[in-house]
Amino acid sequence: MTADLGAFSLEELSSLQELLGLLRELRGVDFGGYRVATLARRVRNRMIAANLQSLDAYLGRLRDDPAEPDALIERLTIKVSRFFRGAGAFEAVARALEARRQALPGRRLAVWSAGCGQGEEPYSLAMLLDGLQPPGDAPDVTATDLDPAALAAAAAATYRDAALEELPAALRAQHLVRRDGRWEVAPALRRRVRLLRDDLTVAAPPPGAFDLVACRNTLIYFQPALQERVLERLAGALVPGGLLWLGEAEWLAGAVASRFGVVDRRARLFEARTCVAAT
């Protein structure tokens, strides 16, 4: 148990729970199902950045500084990403989407990027769809995240060179523009993406029926019971035969696993066998 506490001692557990309760009260966000070790490390990192040594002092900062709850949420949900992160997995997804488009020629493909971070993933998925279908009246990609700061960065859609390391040069030339030392996503691609704030742990899926749900490198931060609950909600957002894409360190768990077949084991890509109602 001590190892699972990460940066905090046993004596500090009650203060950590008080902190999570305060965050629920102030922002309506529940981190109770997240892995304790991950929370402990990231809270400690935020305390260091705020130049505070004790949890009690940090609790005071949370209560007194209106900006601190959002700063903590940003720290707790921070994700590192790139365009086409895991290029081989993106190739597998592109093949699966192309096969689905050919099998359902009258259907416009729709994608949900759950836990989208600063936008690299949903814009990458929009590039894939751009090669499969012309722009429509509504966005192709719904991108959601818990962190308002991450969504603001996704809306700004400007990125450093490091974010483009795996992006094919042809797609970079087609969809991004170099401006003021950064790369900016072109307006036409931005219009394919709808950004929404959403908490995977408590909310139903966003409106729509999706051909692909991408939720990569998010489940690993949840305890097993929460993983299963979130997987049920992700499955509930898919149309029959829809695709679920997880991160390289993630796998299906619980009863939901029986509802999927494996499309590509290495890419962590699965296909829904039947239509699953949201829970």
Buried (B, 14 or more C-beta within 10 A) or exposed (E): EEEEBBBBEEEBBEBBEBBBEBBEEBBEBBBBBBBBBBBBBBBBBBBEEBEBEEBEEBBEBBEEEEEBBBBBBBBBBBBEBBBBBBBEBBBBBBBBBBEBBEEEEEEBBBBBBBBBBBBBBBBBBBBBBBEBBEBEEEBBBBBBBBBEBBBEBBEEBBBEEEBBEBBBEEBBEBBBEEEEEBBBBEEEBBBBBBBBEBBBBBEEBBEBBBBBBBBBBBBBBBEEEBBBBBBBBBBBBBBEBBBBBBBBEBBBBEEBEEBBEEBBEEBBBBBBEEBBEEE
